[in-house]
């Protein structure tokens, strides 16, 4: 199963990253950074099933798990 993690960036203050695999974690900045990272993750599934794990601002816990059933095509 594919899992994409939405986490705050440790390198860039206020940015969020979508961690998909080692070396594949684009960062998003600005007032909609977290939402932009989440939308990126949704698009990356491309008909595959998996989950998106959204972490809190402190990156200490998962605040939301979004199941992707693989039937959505974007």
Secondary structure as UniProt FT lines:
FT   STRAND          2..8
FT   TURN            13..14
FT   STRAND          16..21
FT   TURN            22..23
FT   STRAND          24..28
FT   TURN            31..32
FT   HELIX           33..44
FT   TURN            45..47
FT   STRAND          50..55
FT   TURN            57..58
FT   STRAND          62..68
//
